[in-house]
Amino acid sequence: MINKLLIIIGIIGMLLILLPILVNFQSPTNLSALAEEYVRGSVNDLKSPNVVTSVVVTYRGLDTLGEVTVLFLATLGVGFLLENKKNKSTQRTVSENIRTTSSFLVSLIMVLGIYIFTHGHLSPGGGFQGGVVIASGFLLLILSDLDFKISHAILRFVESISGLVYVLIGLIGLVLTIGFLNPAILPLGKYGDLFSAGAIPLIYSLIGLKVGSELTNIIATMGSDRSSESVVKEER
């Protein structure tokens, strides 16, 4: 009874907090001064059509580095929690049709993931989204091919190198220019071209590799108990 009463009180409290916002909400018709500066800088200074990318990778590059660090710590936490997990003997069946179809789909998923983070400065997407897509491809491999094994050492190497280069680019930006992760350390190129926006495509590619390797490491760790499974492959 007390728990239900506290829940009701909490809901009423949240409604009272949000009510003034909902009642007085007005859709803005003009950009704020800061937003206008971001849009102008993205087009004129960074040569990037994607303003969101410009903000995430350059203007708030330190915050993005913090987000990647949080994901890295989450990976360590998952590995630690599952280190002593006891495996249970189970039985799984995977048909040959599923294995063959998955092999074809994985190649398309990987290409899509690479496309997303290499074109993040030109179109919606970026390193985080591309990395997640790549990790989903490895997840499909793990689920469809019971013989598939991925090296945790390789994943850690890719994650470490991409993170190290990411930080080095930021430090170079601090030394040579003003501002962390300033893309002007590389030629800005022509507006709208693939090789444009300075270091932004490189930074997003590094983020994509780092996020993809970290999430894949989590997936591989969670599926590591397959070694004790009783596997049945259905040949069709």
C-alpha positions as CSV (number, residue, x, y, z in Angstrom):
1,M,0.0,0.0,0.0
2,I,2.8,2.4,0.9
3,N,4.7,1.6,-2.3
4,K,1.6,2.4,-4.4
5,L,1.1,5.6,-2.6
6,L,4.7,6.7,-3.1
7,I,4.4,5.9,-6.8
8,I,1.2,8.0,-7.1
9,I,2.9,10.9,-5.3
10,G,5.9,10.6,-7.6
11,I,3.7,10.7,-10.7
12,I,1.8,13.7,-9.4
13,G,5.1,15.4,-8.6
14,M,6.5,14.8,-12.1
15,L,3.2,16.2,-13.6
16,L,3.5,19.3,-11.5
17,I,7.1,19.8,-12.7
18,L,6.3,19.2,-16.4
19,L,2.9,21.1,-16.5
20,P,4.4,24.6,-16.7
21,I,6.7,23.4,-19.6
22,L,3.8,21.9,-21.5
23,V,1.5,24.8,-20.9
24,N,4.0,27.5,-21.8
25,F,5.8,25.6,-24.6
26,Q,6.3,27.6,-27.8
27,S,8.0,26.3,-30.9
28,P,11.0,28.5,-31.7
29,T,10.9,30.3,-35.0
30,N,14.4,31.6,-35.0
31,L,17.8,30.1,-34.0
32,S,19.5,31.3,-30.9
33,A,22.8,33.2,-31.3
34,L,24.8,30.1,-30.3
35,A,22.9,27.9,-32.8
36,E,23.4,30.4,-35.6
37,E,27.1,30.4,-34.8
38,Y,27.2,26.6,-35.0
39,V,25.4,26.5,-38.3
40,R,27.7,29.3,-39.7
41,G,30.8,27.6,-38.5
42,S,29.8,24.2,-39.7
43,V,29.3,25.4,-43.3
44,N,32.0,28.2,-43.6
45,D,34.7,27.1,-41.2
46,L,34.4,23.3,-41.2
47,K,33.0,22.6,-44.7
48,S,30.6,20.1,-43.2
49,P,26.9,19.9,-44.4
50,N,26.0,18.0,-41.2
51,V,25.8,20.5,-38.4
52,V,25.2,17.8,-35.8
53,T,28.4,16.1,-36.7
54,S,30.3,19.4,-36.5
55,V,29.0,20.0,-33.0
56,V,29.6,16.4,-31.7
57,V,33.1,16.0,-33.2
58,T,34.5,19.5,-32.8
59,Y,32.7,22.0,-30.6
60,R,31.9,19.4,-27.9
61,G,34.7,16.9,-28.8
62,L,35.7,16.5,-25.1
63,D,32.2,15.4,-24.3
64,T,32.2,12.9,-27.1
65,L,35.5,11.5,-25.7
66,G,33.8,11.2,-22.3
67,E,31.0,9.2,-23.9
68,V,33.4,6.8,-25.6
69,T,35.2,6.4,-22.2
70,V,31.9,5.5,-20.5
71,L,31.3,2.8,-23.2
72,F,34.8,1.5,-22.6
73,L,34.1,1.3,-18.8
74,A,30.8,-0.5,-19.5
75,T,32.7,-3.1,-21.6
76,L,35.1,-3.7,-18.7
77,G,32.1,-4.0,-16.3
78,V,30.4,-6.6,-18.5
79,G,33.6,-8.6,-18.9
80,F,34.2,-8.5,-15.1
81,L,30.6,-9.6,-14.3
82,L,30.7,-12.5,-16.8
83,E,34.2,-13.7,-16.0
84,N,33.1,-16.2,-13.5
85,K,29.7,-17.0,-15.0
86,K,29.0,-20.7,-15.0
87,N,28.1,-22.2,-18.3
88,K,25.1,-24.3,-18.7
89,S,24.9,-27.2,-21.1
90,T,22.2,-26.4,-23.7
91,Q,21.3,-27.5,-27.1
92,R,20.9,-25.3,-30.2
93,T,19.9,-26.0,-33.8
94,V,21.0,-23.8,-36.7
95,S,19.9,-24.7,-40.2
96,E,22.2,-24.4,-43.2
97,N,19.8,-21.9,-44.8
98,I,20.2,-19.5,-41.9
99,R,24.0,-19.8,-41.9
100,T,24.2,-19.2,-45.6
101,T,21.8,-16.2,-45.6
102,S,23.5,-14.7,-42.6
103,S,26.9,-14.9,-44.3
104,F,25.5,-12.9,-47.2
105,L,23.7,-10.3,-44.9
106,V,26.8,-9.8,-42.7
107,S,28.8,-8.4,-45.6
108,L,26.1,-5.9,-46.4
109,I,25.8,-4.9,-42.8
110,M,29.5,-4.3,-42.5
111,V,29.6,-2.2,-45.7
112,L,26.6,-0.2,-44.4
113,G,28.3,0.4,-41.1
114,I,31.5,1.6,-42.7
115,Y,29.5,3.9,-45.0
116,I,27.6,5.4,-42.1
117,F,30.7,6.5,-40.2
118,T,32.8,7.6,-43.2
119,H,29.9,9.8,-44.5
120,G,28.9,11.2,-41.1
121,H,30.1,14.7,-42.1
122,L,27.9,14.6,-45.2
123,S,24.7,12.9,-44.1
124,P,22.9,11.7,-40.9
125,G,24.9,9.1,-39.1
126,G,28.4,9.0,-37.7
127,G,30.8,6.9,-35.6
128,F,28.4,5.8,-32.9
129,Q,25.7,4.7,-35.3
130,G,28.2,3.0,-37.7
131,G,29.9,1.2,-34.8
132,V,26.5,-0.2,-33.6
133,V,25.7,-1.4,-37.1
134,I,29.1,-3.2,-37.4
135,A,28.5,-4.8,-33.9
136,S,25.1,-6.0,-35.1
137,G,26.8,-7.8,-38.0
138,F,29.1,-9.7,-35.6
139,L,26.1,-10.5,-33.4
140,L,24.4,-12.1,-36.4
141,L,27.5,-14.1,-37.1
142,I,27.7,-15.3,-33.5
143,L,24.0,-16.3,-33.5
144,S,24.0,-18.0,-36.9
145,D,27.4,-19.7,-37.0
146,L,28.1,-21.9,-33.9
147,D,31.7,-22.4,-35.0
148,F,32.4,-18.7,-35.3
149,K,34.9,-17.3,-32.8
150,I,36.3,-13.8,-32.6
151,S,39.6,-12.9,-30.9
152,H,39.2,-10.7,-27.9
153,A,42.9,-9.7,-28.3
154,I,42.1,-8.3,-31.8
155,L,39.1,-6.4,-30.5
156,R,41.1,-4.9,-27.7
157,F,43.9,-3.9,-30.1
158,V,41.5,-2.2,-32.5
159,E,39.7,-0.5,-29.5
160,S,43.0,0.7,-28.0
161,I,44.6,2.0,-31.2
162,S,41.5,3.8,-32.4
163,G,41.1,5.4,-28.9
164,L,44.8,6.4,-28.8
165,V,44.8,8.0,-32.2
166,Y,41.5,9.8,-31.3
167,V,43.2,11.4,-28.3
168,L,46.4,12.2,-30.3
169,I,44.4,14.1,-32.9
170,G,42.8,16.1,-30.0
171,L,46.2,16.9,-28.6
172,I,47.5,17.9,-32.0
173,G,44.5,20.2,-32.3
174,L,45.3,21.8,-29.0
175,V,49.0,22.4,-30.0
176,L,48.6,23.6,-33.5
177,T,45.3,25.3,-33.3
178,I,42.8,26.6,-30.8
179,G,40.3,24.1,-29.6
180,F,40.2,20.3,-29.0
181,L,39.7,18.2,-32.1
182,N,39.9,21.2,-34.4
183,P,39.5,19.6,-37.9
184,A,41.6,22.3,-39.5
185,I,44.7,20.2,-38.8
186,L,43.9,18.5,-42.1
187,P,42.8,20.2,-45.4
188,L,39.2,21.1,-45.3
189,G,38.7,20.3,-49.0
190,K,35.7,21.2,-51.1
191,Y,32.3,21.5,-49.4
192,G,30.2,18.4,-50.0
193,D,33.0,16.1,-51.1
194,L,33.8,12.8,-49.3
195,F,37.4,14.0,-48.5
196,S,36.4,17.3,-46.9
197,A,35.7,18.8,-43.5
198,G,39.3,18.3,-42.4
199,A,39.8,15.6,-39.7
200,I,36.1,15.1,-39.1
201,P,35.8,11.9,-41.3
202,L,39.0,10.5,-39.7
203,I,37.7,11.2,-36.2
204,Y,34.3,9.6,-36.9
205,S,36.0,6.6,-38.5
206,L,38.1,6.2,-35.3
207,I,35.0,6.5,-33.1
208,G,33.2,4.0,-35.3
209,L,36.0,1.4,-35.0
210,K,36.2,2.0,-31.2
211,V,32.5,1.7,-30.6
212,G,32.1,-1.3,-32.9
213,S,35.0,-3.1,-31.3
214,E,33.8,-2.4,-27.8
215,L,30.2,-3.5,-28.4
216,T,31.4,-6.6,-30.3
217,N,33.6,-7.4,-27.3
218,I,30.5,-7.2,-25.1
219,I,28.6,-9.5,-27.4
220,A,31.4,-12.0,-27.7
221,T,31.8,-12.1,-24.0
222,M,28.1,-12.7,-23.4
223,G,28.2,-15.5,-25.9
224,S,31.3,-17.1,-24.7
225,D,29.4,-19.9,-23.0
226,R,28.7,-21.5,-26.4
227,S,31.9,-23.6,-25.9
228,S,30.0,-25.8,-23.5
229,E,26.9,-26.1,-25.6
230,S,25.7,-29.3,-27.1
231,V,25.4,-28.1,-30.7
232,V,23.1,-29.7,-33.4
233,K,23.5,-28.4,-36.9
234,E,20.5,-29.0,-39.1
235,E,21.6,-29.6,-42.7
236,R,19.0,-28.7,-45.2
